[in-house]
Amino acid sequence: MAESTPKGAAVDNPLLASGHTPGSVTDKISSVVLSGIPKWWYVVTALTFGLVMMLFYALAVLLVKGVGIWGINIPVGWGFAIVNFVWWIGIGHAGTLISAILLLLRQDWRNSINRFAEAMTIFAVACAGMFPLIHMGRPWRFFWMLPYPNTFYLWPQFRSPLIWDVFAVSTYAIISILFWYVGLIPDMATLRDRTKNKIARVAYGVLSGGWRGSARHWHNYELACLLLAALATPLVISVHSVVSFDFAAGIIPGWHTTIFPPFFVAGAVFAGFAMVVTLGVPLRQLFGLQDFITPKHLDNMGKIMLATGMIVVYGYAAEIFFAWYSKNPFDIYMVLNRMEGPYRYVWFALILCNAVSIQALWWTKVRTSVVGIMIVSMFVNVGMWLERFIIVITSLHRDFMPSSWDMYYPTRWDWAIFIGSLGLFLTLMLVFIRVLPSISIFEIRMLLPGAKGGEE
């Protein structure tokens, strides 16, 4: 057993900069919430909130005029709404993976990134859940998808993958919120005891549920976290597998394939970690949290991005091989249409972003470089959205009958809702950073030699 280091001594840990004590960790992380709000936060929040207002305006127009303002047509009945839905759901997967699976595997490097990754999951699911509702055309009829008592049992149609989405996504959202909130309880007690604002003290006190850091409290807390992790772990696989069934259950060329569930899950983790890096690097730089989000964290996230990215590339290659091996003319044409058809530039951009750019992650210098891994992550964010576009649009715009072929052109309302959802996501993240600790205080303190968590 390793000898414990005296309090205040240097810490030789790649996951935490040296020289920290429990008190310094608490002071540094809590100061992000309790100190004055920087000017850049007001500017950025105002910009993102402006995008939220654009989203609300576009949704109001949509409710008044209907889905005809979008670029959907026959045969492309699924447009930006489903593209964005699948993209946002995928982004939320990294938070569950970091929170649940890495917790069960006792991976300490998750301690610095799990809090804002969990928040990212909740906000991404909130953005994702909006799109199927507005895509319905009559969103006020959404209750048809819920299993409420009805005399003739006309709905919901449990054989429909869209109903499976409702149950999978709602379960995912509930478990993610519970996991996030339970993990916040000890830190909210810390903020309760440190804040000078009376209203904030009452708010944090209520949310902390009377936490006092007793042995019983810690026992119940750890048990709750393990149970929630056990519940959340299957969701990493099941949620995006169910989303993939929206496509795989159809007969459209490019959709009807058994590789979609694992392909979508790998792509979701791939996109999710890219977004964690995209959010974590600015958070690290703007608030001076380099001591807690170290190059080792960037290195580990880069490795996961590389591994899941190569699985995605394998899926691209398998898709081409299956079409060739099947000798099905419709599947072969689907592949050729993606490479040579009117959307070929989107397909080549997809390969550049998701297959070519990630090859840089083979080098440790790129993975541990703030600039290097940030650039790769931005490529992946764009590439995974393009992948959803390719799957939805190019598979629909030219199906079995050439007489029904048509092009899909997103309108300004499509773009307004998509960009507005980005604004909603970023606004929620900015508010979260200002009112709650974006890095877990007590879990960082547990990285200190001899630390057992709890209050100092």
C-alpha positions in Angstrom: 0.0 0.0 0.0 1.3 3.4 -0.9 2.3 5.8 1.9 0.0 8.8 2.3 1.5 12.2 1.6 1.3 14.8 4.3 -1.3 17.5 3.8 0.0 20.3 1.6 2.8 18.2 0.1 3.4 18.0 -3.7 1.2 15.5 -5.5 2.8 13.5 -8.3 -0.4 12.7 -10.2 -0.9 13.1 -14.0 -4.6 13.8 -13.3 -4.0 16.7 -10.9 -1.3 19.4 -10.7 1.1 19.3 -7.8 0.9 21.5 -4.7 -2.9 21.2 -4.1 -4.6 20.6 -0.8 -8.3 19.9 -0.1 -8.8 23.5 0.7 -7.1 24.9 -2.4 -9.1 22.5 -4.6 -12.4 23.7 -3.0 -11.4 27.4 -3.3 -10.4 27.2 -6.9 -13.5 25.3 -8.2 -16.0 27.1 -6.0 -14.6 30.5 -7.0 -15.9 30.0 -10.6 -19.4 30.1 -9.1 -19.0 32.4 -6.1 -16.7 35.1 -7.6 -17.7 38.0 -9.8 -19.1 37.2 -13.3 -16.5 38.1 -16.0 -17.5 40.5 -18.8 -17.0 38.0 -21.5 -19.7 35.8 -19.9 -22.3 38.5 -20.4 -21.3 39.0 -24.0 -21.3 35.3 -25.0 -24.5 34.6 -23.1 -26.2 37.6 -24.8 -25.1 36.2 -28.2 -26.3 32.7 -27.5 -29.6 34.0 -26.0 -30.1 35.9 -29.2 -30.0 32.6 -31.0 -32.5 31.2 -28.6 -34.9 34.1 -29.4 -34.4 33.2 -33.1 -35.3 29.6 -32.3 -38.5 30.7 -30.5 -39.5 32.9 -33.4 -38.9 30.1 -36.0 -40.9 27.7 -33.8 -43.7 30.2 -33.6 -43.8 30.6 -37.4 -43.7 26.8 -37.7 -46.7 26.4 -35.4 -48.7 29.0 -37.3 -47.8 27.9 -40.9 -46.9 24.2 -40.5 -44.0 22.1 -41.7 -44.4 23.4 -45.2 -41.9 26.2 -44.4 -39.3 23.5 -44.3 -37.5 22.0 -47.2 -39.1 18.5 -46.9 -40.9 17.1 -49.8 -41.8 13.8 -51.5 -39.8 11.6 -51.1 -37.6 13.4 -48.5 -40.2 13.4 -45.7 -37.4 13.4 -43.0 -35.3 16.5 -43.2 -33.3 18.6 -40.8 -35.6 17.7 -37.9 -34.5 14.0 -37.8 -30.9 14.8 -38.8 -30.6 17.2 -35.8 -32.5 14.8 -33.5 -30.1 11.9 -34.1 -27.1 14.3 -33.9 -28.1 15.8 -30.5 -28.9 12.3 -29.0 -25.5 11.1 -30.1 -23.8 14.1 -28.4 -25.4 13.2 -25.1 -23.8 9.7 -25.0 -20.4 10.7 -23.7 -21.8 12.1 -20.5 -23.5 8.7 -19.6 -20.3 6.8 -20.6 -18.1 9.0 -18.4 -20.6 9.0 -15.5 -21.7 5.4 -15.4 -19.3 3.0 -17.2 -16.1 4.8 -16.1 -17.4 5.0 -12.6 -18.1 1.2 -12.5 -14.6 0.6 -14.0 -13.0 2.9 -11.2 -11.4 5.2 -13.8 -10.2 8.2 -11.8 -9.6 10.4 -14.8 -13.4 10.8 -15.2 -13.4 12.9 -12.0 -12.5 16.1 -13.7 -14.8 16.0 -16.6 -17.9 14.0 -15.5 -19.8 17.0 -14.1 -20.0 19.2 -17.2 -20.3 16.0 -19.4 -23.4 15.0 -17.4 -24.8 18.6 -17.9 -24.0 18.4 -21.6 -26.0 15.1 -21.8 -29.1 16.7 -20.2 -29.0 19.8 -22.4 -28.3 17.8 -25.5 -31.3 15.5 -24.8 -33.4 18.6 -24.2 -32.5 19.9 -27.6 -33.0 16.5 -29.2 -36.4 15.9 -27.7 -37.7 19.1 -29.3 -37.2 17.9 -32.9 -39.5 14.9 -33.0 -42.3 17.0 -31.4 -42.1 19.8 -34.0 -41.6 17.2 -36.8 -45.0 15.7 -36.0 -46.7 18.6 -37.8 -49.3 18.6 -35.0 -47.1 18.8 -31.8 -50.2 19.3 -29.6 -51.0 15.6 -30.4 -47.8 14.4 -28.8 -49.8 12.5 -26.1 -50.7 9.9 -28.8 -47.1 8.6 -28.3 -47.6 8.1 -24.5 -49.2 5.0 -22.9 -52.0 6.9 -21.2 -55.3 4.9 -20.6 -57.6 4.9 -23.6 -60.7 2.8 -24.2 -60.0 1.4 -27.7 -56.2 1.1 -27.4 -55.7 2.9 -30.6 -52.3 4.3 -29.5 -49.5 4.2 -28.9 -48.5 1.8 -31.7 -45.9 -0.3 -29.9 -44.6 -1.8 -33.1 -43.4 1.6 -34.3 -39.8 2.5 -33.7 -40.9 6.1 -33.1 -42.7 4.9 -29.9 -39.5 3.1 -28.9 -37.7 6.4 -29.2 -40.2 8.0 -26.7 -39.5 5.4 -24.1 -35.7 5.2 -24.7 -35.1 8.9 -24.7 -37.4 9.7 -21.8 -35.8 7.0 -19.7 -32.4 8.3 -20.7 -33.3 11.8 -19.7 -34.7 10.8 -16.3 -31.7 8.7 -15.4 -29.2 11.3 -16.6 -30.9 14.0 -14.5 -30.9 11.8 -11.4 -27.3 10.9 -11.9 -26.3 14.6 -12.4 -28.3 15.8 -9.4 -27.1 13.1 -7.0 -23.5 13.8 -7.9 -24.1 17.5 -7.2 -25.4 17.1 -3.6 -22.0 17.2 -1.8 -20.8 20.2 -3.8 -24.0 22.1 -3.3 -23.5 21.7 0.4 -20.0 23.2 0.0 -21.5 26.2 -1.9 -24.2 26.5 0.8 -21.5 26.9 3.5 -19.3 29.3 1.4 -21.7 31.7 -0.3 -22.4 35.1 1.2 -25.6 35.6 -0.6 -28.6 34.7 1.6 -30.9 33.7 -1.3 -28.2 31.5 -2.8 -27.5 29.9 0.6 -31.2 29.0 0.9 -31.3 27.6 -2.6 -28.1 25.5 -2.2 -29.3 24.4 1.2 -32.6 23.1 -0.2 -30.9 21.4 -3.1 -28.3 19.8 -0.9 -31.0 18.0 1.0 -29.5 18.7 4.4 -26.1 17.2 3.5 -23.7 17.2 6.4 -21.0 14.8 5.2 -21.6 12.2 7.8 -20.6 8.6 7.3 -24.2 7.6 6.7 -24.6 10.3 4.1 -21.5 9.2 2.3 -22.6 5.5 2.4 -26.1 6.4 1.0 -24.5 8.6 -1.6 -22.1 6.0 -2.9 -24.7 3.3 -3.0 -27.1 5.6 -4.9 -24.3 6.4 -7.4 -23.5 2.8 -8.0 -27.2 1.9 -8.5 -27.7 4.7 -11.0 -24.5 3.8 -12.8 -25.8 0.2 -13.1 -29.1 1.5 -14.5 -27.5 4.0 -16.9 -24.9 1.7 -18.3 -27.3 -0.3 -20.5 -28.7 3.0 -21.8 -25.5 3.8 -23.5 -26.1 0.9 -25.8 -29.8 0.8 -25.9 -30.8 4.4 -26.5 -28.9 4.9 -29.7 -29.6 1.4 -30.8 -33.3 2.2 -30.6 -32.7 5.4 -32.5 -31.0 3.4 -35.2 -34.1 1.1 -35.5 -36.0 4.2 -36.9 -33.9 3.5 -40.0 -33.0 -0.2 -39.9 -36.7 -1.2 -39.5 -37.4 0.4 -42.9 -36.7 -1.0 -46.4 -35.0 2.0 -47.8 -31.6 1.3 -49.4 -28.9 2.6 -47.0 -31.1 2.0 -44.0 -32.0 -1.6 -44.0 -28.9 -3.0 -42.4 -28.1 -4.9 -39.3 -24.9 -3.0 -38.6 -26.8 0.2 -37.7 -27.1 -0.4 -33.9 -23.4 -0.9 -33.1 -22.5 1.7 -35.8 -24.8 4.3 -34.2 -23.6 3.6 -30.7 -19.9 4.0 -31.6 -20.7 7.1 -33.6 -22.6 8.5 -30.6 -19.7 8.0 -28.2 -17.4 9.4 -30.9 -19.5 12.6 -31.3 -20.1 12.9 -27.6 -16.4 12.9 -26.6 -15.7 15.4 -29.4 -18.3 17.7 -27.8 -16.8 17.1 -24.3 -13.4 18.3 -25.7 -15.1 21.2 -27.4 -16.6 22.4 -24.1 -13.8 21.3 -21.8 -10.9 23.1 -23.5 -12.5 26.6 -23.4 -13.7 25.9 -19.8 -10.2 24.9 -18.9 -8.6 28.0 -20.5 -11.2 30.7 -19.5 -11.4 29.8 -15.8 -7.8 28.7 -15.3 -8.7 25.1 -14.5 -5.5 23.6 -16.2 -4.6 22.0 -12.8 -7.7 19.8 -12.9 -8.2 19.2 -16.6 -4.6 18.1 -17.4 -3.0 16.8 -20.7 -3.6 13.3 -19.3 -7.4 13.9 -19.6 -7.0 15.3 -23.1 -4.9 12.2 -24.0 -7.5 9.8 -22.7 -10.3 11.5 -24.5 -8.3 11.6 -27.6 -7.7 7.8 -27.4 -11.4 7.1 -27.0 -12.2 9.4 -29.9 -9.6 7.5 -32.0 -11.0 4.1 -31.0 -14.6 4.9 -31.6 -13.7 6.9 -34.8 -12.0 3.9 -36.3 -15.1 1.8 -35.5 -17.1 4.4 -37.4 -14.7 4.2 -40.3 -15.0 0.5 -40.3 -18.8 1.0 -40.5 -18.3 3.1 -43.6 -16.2 0.4 -45.2 -18.6 -2.3 -44.2 -21.5 -0.4 -45.7 -19.7 -0.2 -49.1 -18.7 -3.9 -48.9 -22.2 -5.1 -48.0 -23.7 -3.2 -50.9 -21.2 -4.8 -53.3 -21.4 -8.3 -51.9 -25.2 -8.3 -51.9 -25.3 -7.6 -55.6 -28.5 -5.7 -54.9 -28.7 -3.0 -57.6 -30.6 -0.6 -55.3 -27.9 -0.8 -52.5 -25.1 -0.5 -55.1 -26.7 2.6 -56.6 -27.2 4.0 -53.1 -23.4 3.8 -52.5 -22.6 5.2 -55.9 -25.1 8.0 -55.5 -23.4 9.1 -52.3 -20.0 9.2 -53.9 -21.0 10.5 -57.4 -24.5 12.0 -57.0 -25.5 15.6 -56.3 -24.6 15.3 -52.6 -21.1 13.9 -53.3 -19.4 16.9 -51.8 -21.2 16.3 -48.5 -20.0 12.7 -48.5 -16.4 13.6 -49.2 -16.5 16.3 -46.5 -17.8 13.6 -44.2 -14.9 11.3 -45.0 -12.4 14.2 -44.5 -13.9 15.1 -41.1 -14.5 11.6 -39.6 -11.9 9.4 -41.3 -9.0 11.6 -42.3 -8.8 14.2 -39.5 -8.8 11.6 -36.6 -5.7 10.0 -37.9 -3.8 12.8 -36.3 -4.8 11.3 -32.9 -2.4 8.5 -33.3 0.3 10.9 -32.1 0.5 11.7 -28.4 1.6 15.3 -29.1 -1.7 15.9 -30.9 -3.8 14.3 -28.3 -2.1 16.3 -25.5 -2.1 19.6 -27.4 -5.0 21.9 -26.6 -5.0 23.3 -30.2 -4.5 19.9 -31.8 -7.3 18.0 -30.1 -9.6 21.0 -30.3 -9.2 21.2 -34.1 -9.8 17.5 -34.5 -12.9 17.7 -32.2 -14.4 20.5 -34.3 -13.9 18.4 -37.4 -15.7 15.5 -35.7 -18.6 17.7 -34.6 -19.1 18.8 -38.2 -18.5 15.3 -39.6 -21.0 13.6 -37.4 -23.7 16.0 -38.3 -22.8 15.4 -42.0 -23.1 11.7 -41.4 -26.6 12.1 -40.2 -27.4 14.2 -43.2 -26.0 11.6 -45.5 -28.0 8.8 -43.8 -31.3 10.6 -43.8 -31.2 12.7 -47.0 -29.3 10.8 -49.6 -31.1 7.6 -48.7 -34.5 9.2 -49.3 -34.0 11.6 -52.2 -33.4 8.8 -54.6 -35.3 5.6 -53.6 -36.7 2.7 -55.7 -38.7 4.8 -58.3 -36.8 7.4 -60.4 -40.2 9.1 -61.1 -40.3 10.1 -57.4 -36.7 11.4 -57.1 -36.2 14.9 -55.9 -33.6 17.2 -54.3 -33.8 18.4 -50.7 -32.8 22.0 -50.0 -33.1 23.2 -46.4 -34.8 26.5 -46.0 -33.9 29.5 -43.8 -36.3 28.1 -41.3 -34.5 24.8 -41.2 -31.3 26.6 -40.5 -32.8 29.0 -38.0 -34.2 26.1 -35.9 -30.9 24.2 -36.0 -28.7 27.2 -35.2 -31.2 28.2 -32.5 -30.9 24.8 -30.9 -27.1 25.3 -30.7 -27.8 28.6 -29.0 -30.2 26.9 -26.5 -27.5 24.3 -25.7 -24.8 26.9 -25.2 -27.0 29.2 -23.2 -27.9 26.3 -20.8 -24.2 25.4 -20.5 -23.2 29.0 -19.7 -25.9 29.3 -17.0 -24.9 26.0 -15.6 -21.2 27.1 -15.3 -22.3 30.2 -13.4 -24.6 28.6 -10.8 -23.2 25.2 -10.2 -19.6 23.8 -10.0 -18.7 22.6 -13.5 -16.0 20.3 -12.0 -16.8 18.0 -9.1 -15.1 19.4 -6.0 -15.1 16.3 -3.8 -14.1 14.0 -6.6 -11.1 16.1 -7.4 -10.2 16.1 -3.7 -10.3 12.3 -3.8 -7.4 12.3 -6.2 -5.2 13.7 -3.4 -3.1 11.0 -1.6 -4.9 9.8 1.5 -8.0 11.8 0.8 -11.4 10.2 1.6 -13.7 12.9 0.3 -16.0 14.8 2.4 -15.7 18.2 4.0 -12.3 19.6 5.1 
